Amino acid sequence: MHTENMTPKEIVKYLDKYVIGQNNAKKTIAVALRNRYRRMQLDAEMQQDVTPKNILMIGSTGVGKTEIARRLAKMMALPFIKVEASKYTEVGFVGRDVESMIRDLAMTAMNLVRQTENEKNKEKIEAYIENKIIEKLLPPLPAGATEQKKAEYDASFLRMQEKFEKGELDNLTIKVQMPNSAKLPEDGLPPQMIEVQESIVKVLGGMGKKGPEKEVSVKQAKKILEAEASEALLNEEKLKELAVEKVEKGGIVFLDEVDKIAVSANSQSRQDPSKEGVQRDLLPIVEGSSVNTKIGPVNTDHILFIAAGAFHVSKPSDLMPELQGRFPLRVELDSLDEETLYRILTEPKNALIKQYIALMNVEDVKLEFPEESLRSIAHYALLANEKTEDIGARRLHTVMEKILEEISFEADEHAGETVTVDATLVKEKIGEVVEDEDTTRYIL
């Protein structure tokens, strides 16, 4: 499924399978994504003036901010990365500088483009691998061989091809050149450091195209030669051009925990200058600037930024005014009530209940959850959230683990049985714990 031209309704429908409620957030994101597509249909001059409307999502932990981002990443054939704002430090401090998020995004785009081009050239790549392997298995023809020898060689080659396609050669061993294992520099480093590292690797001779020869089975050789085939058949420079275009026109950065770099008015923390520094460094990237990456300079003018944070301690207004202005769309996510927790437990495609049923099925134990017990689980999860920290839907995981701990531990004794997790069992396992606030703090 590609979102290149999905309508906002289709995007929301897809997200509905995995994220319960939060319709405002889904709609805002769906429209922002659709606007990317709309912009691409305009004439070149107007395209330059239509800037992405960045989004700020505000909501407690566990209400679905990150889940929406995760699902978008799965759904899209667009370069997408999720990063935590709190992991960055301002330039001059040890740590990751904010430009590294664009470098990571560029590498994601490169991988996407390579994958797409490999798919397009699948037959050529397979033919290259096949020829390479058969040439290693058949002794080469000596120079000046007679026509008869050539004809015999061709016939042998055809027989080998048939066997190769049927997988009959998979267990034979051949020698192949291994790809070079010299690690390329870490992309989180500043460009100057990357250049220094690359120079060192080159000097030490680690940047050669090939690694050592190794004897492997034909089956393994197919995988090893894939990268070589891709490199031989695809134009690396063309790939980089495509990746730059893809990241500039469709890149999305999901910036989580943005509230952690906000400086609240009453805060006297010594880290504050650093937090403000990260905001200042972030500003030009969100506004639009050029960042040097391994695939070339990337312009960030039309990259979409989605920031998210709980904003318990700080408020969105504690961010620098210039940065606030770069996130014109605000979306507040709702806290989860009992009904929503119940729906999260049962409705999504990957719902928690379905996961536990499948896990226990492996041990040949059939789990059953009557409606009453599911309502009860949602009720206790909500109570625990109210009494201690509100960690949203994540509380369901803790509650479920506590209820099923013993059943899961003794699963081998119940093979072939059906175990019903009824409301009585839920109350027995979790009810008393939730009633006592102190116990809840430690156990749930």
C-alpha positions as CSV (number, residue, x, y, z in Angstrom):
1,M,0.0,0.0,0.0
2,H,1.5,3.3,-1.1
3,T,0.4,6.7,0.3
4,E,1.7,8.6,-2.7
5,N,-1.9,9.3,-3.8
6,M,-4.1,7.9,-1.0
7,T,-7.0,10.1,-0.1
8,P,-7.2,11.4,3.5
9,K,-10.2,9.0,4.1
10,E,-8.1,6.0,3.0
11,I,-5.2,7.0,5.3
12,V,-7.6,7.4,8.3
13,K,-9.2,4.0,7.4
14,Y,-5.8,2.4,7.4
15,L,-4.8,3.9,10.8
16,D,-8.2,2.9,12.3
17,K,-7.1,-0.7,12.0
18,Y,-4.3,-0.1,14.5
19,V,-5.1,3.0,16.5
20,I,-8.4,3.4,18.3
21,G,-10.0,6.8,18.5
22,Q,-7.8,10.0,18.2
23,N,-9.7,10.9,15.1
24,N,-8.5,14.6,15.2
25,A,-4.9,13.5,15.1
26,K,-5.5,11.0,12.3
27,K,-7.4,13.6,10.2
28,T,-4.7,16.3,10.6
29,I,-1.9,13.9,9.6
30,A,-4.0,12.5,6.7
31,V,-4.6,16.0,5.3
32,A,-0.9,16.9,5.8
33,L,0.1,13.8,3.8
34,R,-2.4,14.4,1.1
35,N,-1.2,18.0,0.7
36,R,2.3,16.6,-0.2
37,Y,0.7,14.8,-3.1
38,R,-1.4,17.9,-4.0
39,R,1.7,20.1,-4.0
40,M,3.5,17.7,-6.5
41,Q,0.7,18.3,-9.0
42,L,1.2,22.1,-9.0
43,D,3.5,23.9,-11.5
44,A,7.1,24.2,-10.4
45,E,7.0,27.9,-9.4
46,M,4.0,27.4,-7.1
47,Q,5.4,24.2,-5.6
48,Q,8.3,26.3,-4.1
49,D,5.8,28.5,-2.2
50,V,3.7,25.7,-0.7
51,T,5.5,24.8,2.5
52,P,4.6,21.7,4.6
53,K,2.3,22.5,7.6
54,N,4.2,20.9,10.4
55,I,2.2,19.2,13.2
56,L,2.5,19.3,17.0
57,M,0.8,16.4,18.7
58,I,0.1,17.0,22.4
59,G,-1.0,14.1,24.6
60,S,0.0,11.9,27.6
61,T,2.1,8.9,27.2
62,G,0.4,5.8,25.8
63,V,-2.4,7.5,24.0
64,G,-1.2,6.6,20.5
65,K,1.2,9.3,19.3
66,T,4.0,7.0,18.6
67,E,1.7,4.2,17.4
68,I,0.3,6.6,14.7
69,A,3.9,7.3,13.6
70,R,4.9,3.7,13.6
71,R,1.9,2.7,11.5
72,L,2.5,5.6,9.1
73,A,6.1,4.3,8.6
74,K,4.8,0.8,7.8
75,M,2.2,2.2,5.4
76,M,4.3,4.5,3.4
77,A,6.7,4.2,0.6
78,L,8.2,7.5,1.8
79,P,11.4,8.1,3.8
80,F,10.3,8.2,7.4
81,I,12.3,8.3,10.7
82,K,11.2,8.5,14.3
83,V,13.7,10.3,16.6
84,E,13.6,11.4,20.2
85,A,14.3,15.1,20.6
86,S,15.8,14.5,24.1
87,K,18.7,12.4,22.5
88,Y,20.2,15.5,20.8
89,T,22.7,18.0,22.0
90,E,23.6,21.4,20.7
91,V,26.6,21.8,18.4
92,G,29.7,21.9,20.5
93,F,28.5,19.4,23.0
94,V,29.4,15.7,22.9
95,G,26.4,13.7,21.4
96,R,24.2,13.7,18.3
97,D,23.7,17.0,16.6
98,V,20.2,17.7,15.1
99,E,21.5,17.5,11.5
100,S,22.1,13.8,12.0
101,M,18.3,13.2,11.8
102,I,18.4,14.4,8.2
103,R,21.4,12.2,7.5
104,D,19.5,9.3,8.9
105,L,16.5,10.2,6.8
106,A,18.7,10.4,3.7
107,M,20.0,6.8,4.3
108,T,16.4,5.6,4.8
109,A,15.6,7.2,1.4
110,M,18.6,5.5,-0.2
111,N,17.6,2.1,1.2
112,L,14.0,2.6,-0.1
113,V,15.2,3.6,-3.6
114,R,17.7,0.7,-3.7
115,Q,14.9,-1.7,-2.7
116,T,12.6,-0.3,-5.4
117,E,15.2,-0.5,-8.1
118,N,16.2,-4.0,-7.1
119,E,12.6,-5.0,-7.5
120,K,12.5,-3.4,-10.9
121,N,15.7,-5.2,-12.0
122,K,14.8,-8.5,-10.2
123,E,15.2,-10.6,-13.3
124,K,18.5,-9.1,-14.4
125,I,19.9,-9.5,-10.8
126,E,18.8,-13.1,-10.7
127,A,20.3,-13.8,-14.1
128,Y,23.6,-12.2,-13.0
129,I,23.7,-14.4,-9.8
130,E,22.8,-17.5,-11.8
131,N,25.6,-16.9,-14.4
132,K,28.2,-16.1,-11.7
133,I,27.5,-19.3,-9.8
134,I,27.4,-21.6,-12.9
135,E,30.6,-20.1,-14.2
136,K,32.2,-21.1,-10.9
137,L,30.9,-24.6,-11.1
138,L,31.8,-25.2,-14.8
139,P,35.5,-25.2,-15.7
140,P,36.0,-22.4,-18.2
141,L,36.6,-23.3,-21.9
142,P,40.3,-23.1,-22.8
143,A,41.2,-20.4,-25.4
144,G,40.9,-21.6,-29.0
145,A,38.4,-24.4,-28.2
146,T,36.8,-26.1,-31.2
147,E,33.2,-25.5,-32.2
148,Q,32.2,-28.9,-30.9
149,K,33.7,-28.1,-27.5
150,K,31.8,-24.8,-27.4
151,A,28.5,-26.6,-28.3
152,E,29.2,-29.2,-25.5
153,Y,29.9,-26.3,-23.1
154,D,26.7,-24.6,-24.0
155,A,24.7,-27.8,-23.5
156,S,26.3,-28.3,-20.1
157,F,25.6,-24.7,-19.2
158,L,21.9,-25.2,-20.1
159,R,21.7,-28.4,-18.0
160,M,23.3,-26.5,-15.1
161,Q,20.8,-23.7,-15.5
162,E,17.9,-26.2,-15.2
163,K,19.3,-27.7,-12.1
164,F,20.0,-24.3,-10.6
165,E,16.4,-23.2,-11.1
166,K,15.1,-26.4,-9.5
167,G,17.4,-25.8,-6.5
168,E,19.4,-29.0,-7.1
169,L,22.7,-27.2,-6.8
170,D,21.9,-25.6,-3.5
171,N,24.1,-27.9,-1.4
172,L,27.2,-27.7,-3.6
173,T,30.0,-25.5,-2.3
174,I,31.8,-22.7,-4.3
175,K,34.3,-20.0,-3.5
176,V,32.9,-16.4,-3.5
177,Q,34.4,-13.1,-2.8
178,M,32.8,-11.8,0.4
179,P,31.6,-8.2,0.6
180,N,34.0,-5.8,2.4
181,S,33.3,-5.9,6.1
182,A,35.1,-2.6,6.9
183,K,32.4,-0.6,8.7
184,L,31.5,2.7,7.1
185,P,31.5,5.7,9.5
186,E,28.5,6.1,11.8
187,D,26.0,8.4,10.3
188,G,25.2,10.1,13.6
189,L,28.6,11.9,13.5
190,P,29.1,15.4,12.2
191,P,30.2,15.6,8.5
192,Q,33.8,16.6,9.4
193,M,34.2,13.5,11.6
194,I,32.7,11.3,8.9
195,E,35.3,12.6,6.4
196,V,38.1,12.0,8.9
197,Q,36.9,8.4,9.6
198,E,36.6,7.7,5.9
199,S,40.1,8.9,5.3
200,I,41.4,6.6,8.1
201,V,39.5,3.6,6.7
202,K,40.9,4.3,3.2
203,V,44.5,4.7,4.5
204,L,44.2,1.3,6.3
205,G,43.0,-0.2,3.0
206,G,39.6,-1.2,4.4
207,M,37.6,0.6,1.7
208,G,38.5,-1.9,-1.1
209,K,35.5,-3.2,-3.0
210,K,36.1,-6.8,-2.1
211,G,36.6,-8.8,1.1
212,P,38.3,-12.3,1.4
213,E,37.3,-15.3,-0.6
214,K,35.3,-17.9,1.3
215,E,33.8,-21.3,0.6
216,V,30.1,-21.3,1.0
217,S,27.1,-23.3,-0.3
218,V,25.3,-22.2,-3.5
219,K,22.3,-21.3,-1.4
220,Q,24.4,-18.9,0.7
221,A,26.2,-17.6,-2.4
222,K,22.9,-16.5,-3.9
223,K,22.4,-14.1,-0.9
224,I,26.0,-12.9,-0.9
225,L,26.1,-12.2,-4.6
226,E,22.8,-10.2,-4.4
227,A,24.6,-7.0,-3.2
228,E,27.4,-7.5,-5.9
229,A,24.7,-7.9,-8.6
230,S,22.9,-4.8,-7.4
231,E,26.1,-2.8,-7.4
232,A,27.1,-4.1,-10.9
233,L,23.7,-3.5,-12.5
234,L,22.5,-0.3,-10.8
235,N,24.0,3.2,-11.3
236,E,25.0,4.3,-7.8
237,E,25.0,8.0,-8.8
238,K,21.5,7.7,-10.3
239,L,20.3,6.0,-7.1
240,K,21.6,8.9,-5.0
241,E,19.8,11.4,-7.2
242,L,16.6,9.5,-6.8
243,A,17.1,9.3,-3.0
244,V,17.7,13.0,-2.7
245,E,14.6,13.8,-4.7
246,K,12.5,11.3,-2.6
247,V,13.7,12.7,0.7
248,E,13.3,16.4,-0.3
249,K,9.8,15.9,-1.7
250,G,8.4,13.2,0.6
251,G,10.6,12.9,3.8
252,I,8.9,12.8,7.1
253,V,10.6,13.3,10.5
254,F,8.6,12.2,13.6
255,L,10.2,14.1,16.5
256,D,9.1,12.5,19.7
257,E,9.5,13.9,23.3
258,V,9.7,17.4,22.0
259,D,8.5,18.6,25.4
260,K,11.8,17.5,26.9
261,I,13.6,20.3,25.1
262,A,11.1,22.9,26.2
263,V,12.3,25.2,29.0
264,S,9.5,25.9,31.5
265,A,9.5,29.4,32.9
266,N,10.0,28.3,36.5
267,S,12.8,25.8,35.7
268,Q,16.3,26.6,37.1
269,S,17.8,23.4,35.7
270,R,21.5,23.8,34.7
271,Q,20.7,21.9,31.5
272,D,18.4,24.6,30.2
273,P,21.0,26.4,28.0
274,S,21.6,23.0,26.3
275,K,17.8,22.5,25.7
276,E,17.6,26.0,24.2
277,G,20.6,25.2,22.1
278,V,18.9,22.1,20.6
279,Q,15.8,24.3,19.8
280,R,18.0,26.9,18.1
281,D,19.8,24.2,16.1
282,L,16.5,22.6,15.2
283,L,15.1,25.9,13.9
284,P,17.0,26.2,10.6
285,I,16.4,22.6,9.8
286,V,12.6,22.9,10.3
287,E,12.6,26.3,8.5
288,G,14.6,24.9,5.5
289,S,18.3,24.6,5.1
290,S,20.8,22.4,3.2
291,V,22.4,19.5,5.1
292,N,25.4,17.5,3.8
293,T,24.7,13.7,3.8
294,K,26.3,10.7,2.2
295,I,24.0,10.9,-0.7
296,G,24.7,14.6,-1.3
297,P,23.3,17.9,0.0
298,V,19.7,17.6,1.1
299,N,17.4,20.6,1.2
300,T,14.9,20.4,4.1
301,D,12.4,23.0,2.9
302,H,9.7,20.5,2.1
303,I,10.3,17.8,4.7
304,L,7.3,17.3,7.0
305,F,8.0,17.5,10.7
306,I,5.6,15.9,13.1
307,A,6.5,16.7,16.7
308,A,4.9,15.0,19.7
309,G,5.1,15.4,23.5
310,A,3.2,14.9,26.7
311,F,3.8,18.5,27.9
312,H,3.2,17.6,31.6
313,V,5.9,19.7,33.1
314,S,6.3,22.3,30.3
315,K,3.7,23.7,27.8
316,P,4.0,24.2,24.1
317,S,4.3,27.9,24.8
318,D,7.6,27.2,26.6
319,L,9.2,26.4,23.2
320,M,11.0,29.2,21.5
321,P,8.4,31.4,19.7
322,E,10.2,30.9,16.3
323,L,10.0,27.1,16.7
324,Q,6.3,27.2,17.8
325,G,5.6,29.2,14.6
326,R,7.1,26.4,12.6
327,F,4.4,23.9,13.9
328,P,1.2,25.7,12.9
329,L,-1.0,22.6,13.3
330,R,-1.8,21.6,16.9
331,V,-3.6,18.4,17.7
332,E,-4.5,17.4,21.3
333,L,-4.9,13.7,21.8
334,D,-7.6,12.5,24.2
335,S,-6.8,10.6,27.4
336,L,-8.1,7.1,27.3
337,D,-11.3,6.3,29.1
338,E,-12.6,2.8,30.0
339,E,-14.5,2.3,26.7
340,T,-11.4,3.2,24.7
341,L,-9.2,0.9,26.7
342,Y,-11.7,-1.9,26.1
343,R,-11.6,-1.2,22.4
344,I,-7.8,-1.1,22.3
345,L,-7.8,-4.5,24.0
346,T,-10.1,-6.1,21.4
347,E,-10.4,-4.2,18.1
348,P,-7.1,-3.4,16.5
349,K,-5.6,-5.8,13.9
350,N,-2.8,-6.6,16.4
351,A,-5.0,-6.4,19.5
352,L,-3.4,-7.5,22.8
353,I,-6.0,-10.2,23.3
354,K,-5.3,-11.7,19.9
355,Q,-1.6,-11.7,20.6
356,Y,-2.0,-13.6,23.9
357,I,-4.4,-16.1,22.3
358,A,-1.9,-16.7,19.5
359,L,1.1,-17.1,21.9
360,M,-0.7,-19.6,24.1
361,N,-1.9,-21.5,21.0
362,V,1.8,-22.3,20.4
363,E,1.6,-24.4,23.6
364,D,-1.7,-25.9,22.4
365,V,-3.6,-24.0,25.1
366,K,-6.8,-22.3,24.0
367,L,-7.4,-19.1,25.8
368,E,-11.0,-17.7,26.1
369,F,-11.9,-14.2,27.4
370,P,-15.7,-13.7,28.1
371,E,-16.9,-10.1,27.4
372,E,-17.3,-9.5,31.2
373,S,-13.6,-10.2,31.9
374,L,-12.5,-8.0,29.1
375,R,-14.6,-5.1,30.5
376,S,-13.1,-5.9,33.9
377,I,-9.5,-5.7,32.6
378,A,-10.2,-2.3,31.0
379,H,-11.8,-1.1,34.2
380,Y,-8.8,-2.1,36.4
381,A,-6.3,-0.6,33.9
382,L,-8.2,2.7,34.1
383,L,-8.2,2.6,37.9
384,A,-4.5,1.9,38.0
385,N,-3.9,4.8,35.6
386,E,-6.0,7.1,37.8
387,K,-4.3,6.1,41.1
388,T,-0.7,6.3,39.9
389,E,0.9,7.7,36.7
390,D,-1.3,7.7,33.7
391,I,0.6,5.6,31.2
392,G,-2.3,5.1,28.8
393,A,-2.7,1.9,26.9
394,R,0.7,0.6,28.1
395,R,-1.1,-0.2,31.4
396,L,-3.0,-2.9,29.6
397,H,0.2,-4.8,29.0
398,T,1.1,-4.8,32.7
399,V,-2.4,-5.8,33.7
400,M,-2.5,-8.6,31.1
401,E,0.9,-10.0,32.1
402,K,-0.1,-10.1,35.8
403,I,-3.4,-11.9,35.0
404,L,-1.8,-14.5,32.7
405,E,1.5,-14.9,34.5
406,E,0.6,-18.3,36.2
407,I,-1.3,-19.7,33.2
408,S,1.7,-18.8,31.0
409,F,4.2,-20.3,33.4
410,E,2.3,-23.6,33.7
411,A,1.2,-23.8,30.0
412,D,2.9,-27.1,29.4
413,E,0.6,-28.8,32.0
414,H,-2.5,-27.5,30.2
415,A,-1.7,-28.6,26.6
416,G,-4.9,-29.5,24.8
417,E,-7.1,-27.7,27.3
418,T,-9.3,-24.6,27.0
419,V,-8.5,-22.0,29.7
420,T,-11.3,-19.4,30.4
421,V,-10.0,-16.2,31.8
422,D,-13.2,-15.1,33.6
423,A,-14.0,-12.0,35.6
424,T,-13.4,-13.9,38.9
425,L,-9.9,-14.7,37.9
426,V,-9.3,-11.1,36.8
427,K,-10.5,-9.8,40.2
428,E,-8.5,-12.4,42.1
429,K,-5.3,-11.6,40.2
430,I,-5.6,-7.8,39.9
431,G,-8.5,-6.5,41.9
432,E,-6.8,-6.4,45.3
433,V,-3.6,-5.0,43.8
434,V,-5.5,-2.1,42.3
435,E,-7.5,-1.4,45.4
436,D,-4.3,-0.7,47.4
437,E,-2.6,2.4,46.0
438,D,0.9,1.6,47.3
439,T,0.9,-1.9,45.9
440,T,-0.3,-0.5,42.5
441,R,2.7,1.8,42.4
442,Y,5.1,-1.1,42.7
443,I,3.4,-3.9,40.9
444,L,1.5,-2.2,38.1
